[in-house]
Amino acid sequence: MLVAFSVSPTGGESDGVAAAVAEAVRVVRESGLPNETNAMFTLIEGEWDEVMAVVKRATEVVQATAPRVGLVLKADIRPGYTGQLRAKVERVERHLAEGASGE
């Protein structure tokens, strides 16, 4: 399963969220599960229970810094498939490369 999630504090005294988000990302990276972070989301791959446990811990570390937390989560649940964090992107890149060579 792949999960893309974004967690951030809201309602605090500061508009800056980077420090709290960094702590959430640290939880993900320390989990040992395949992951990547971009400007909008952190993606994580693994089995349902292990991925959701990491999302929960990441949310809890943000919650420790703010009176309110926003969480956005999107999941691709496809039993029997692993390595999709990279494979999905590679398939798209192949199609793009084929389109470029066919012009």
Long-range contacts (C-beta under 8 A, 24 or more apart in sequence): 1-45, 1-46, 1-47, 1-48, 1-51, 1-75, 1-76, 1-77, 1-78, 2-43, 2-44, 2-45, 2-75, 2-76, 2-78, 2-84, 2-85, 2-88, 3-43, 3-44, 3-45, 3-51, 3-52, 3-55, 3-73, 3-74, 3-75, 3-76, 4-41, 4-42, 4-43, 4-73, 4-74, 4-75, 5-41, 5-42, 5-44, 5-55, 5-58, 5-71, 5-72, 5-73, 5-74, 6-40, 6-41, 6-42, 6-70, 6-71, 6-72, 7-55, 7-58, 7-59, 7-62, 7-69, 7-70, 7-71, 7-72, 8-62, 8-69, 8-70, 9-62, 9-63, 9-65, 9-66, 9-68, 9-69, 9-70, 10-66, 10-68, 10-69, 10-70, 11-66, 11-67, 11-68, 12-65, 12-66, 12-67, 19-65, 20-61, 20-62, 20-65, 20-66, 21-62, 23-61, 23-62, 23-65, 24-58, 24-59, 24-61, 24-62, 25-58, 26-61, 27-54, 27-57, 27-58, 27-61, 28-54, 28-58, 34-83, 34-85, 35-85, 36-85, 41-72, 41-74, 43-85, 45-82, 45-83, 45-84, 45-85, 48-77
